[in-house]
Amino acid sequence: EIPKDANLAVALGCFDGVHLGHKALLTEITKNSEGLVSAIWTFSEPLTKPYIERVEDRIKLCARFGVKFAICESFERYRNMTPAEFILHLSSLNVKR
């Protein structure tokens, strides 16, 4: 559970098979976001199948890079949101970067 007063640096993505781009994002939020708590935001189910790793394994892999929290949401909840609504939702999670 993410503390309500935590200011977050969040990387958005599926993180199915952590490649060089994912590694750069994870490094940015864990090493270069001073004073912020690192988190990933991902979908609880893959958007495409077959997928490389189960969501639990993706979270564990990201934790190896120092990510403290994972926010896993159902794609269906966000399917019809506008970009502005999605950003507003992220702001409600205390995302700072």
Secondary structure, 3 states (H helix, E strand, C coil): CCCCCCCEEEEECCCCCCCHHHHHHHHHHHHCCCCCEEEEEEECCCCCCCCCCCHHHHHHHHHCCCCCEEEEECHHHHCCCCHHHHHHHHHHCCECC
